[in-house]
Amino acid sequence: MACEMEKKEGAKSRDTEGLVQTLERASDSASDFVKRPEFCMEVLTTAREKLEGNPALRVYFEKILAKLQASGQVISLTLDDLLCQTPTTKRRYTHLLKQRQTSQRTFKPLHSALLAE
């Protein structure tokens, strides 16, 4: 029974360390041209509660959280809001509707150019 508890604690410790490492990588984005990941405050609050048993890791987490907040990567939306949000695209699909109707070589309508060739 004690062995199972130690395994669970070891797995929990690795999970929280992995979480902190992931947040650290997200906060250390070198380029301003790359879109940085955003984290909802609800998830970060839950992560903070999970780290209460490890004071050293919690202090490190707080430093990373401050960097994320300073760079604008922490958002106030809840996890449910993020999951239900419809992403908006900046890509325009009008070019698909305006396909080429004439041959570039003969300037005739495309269907007649295909029949002639």
PyMOL commands that set and color helices and strands:
alter all, ss='L'
color gray80, all
select helices_A, chain A and resi 2-27+41-53+55-70+79-84+94-97+110-116
alter helices_A, ss='H'
color red, helices_A
select strands_A, chain A and resi 39-40+74-75
alter strands_A, ss='S'
color yellow, strands_A
deselect
rebuild
show_as cartoon
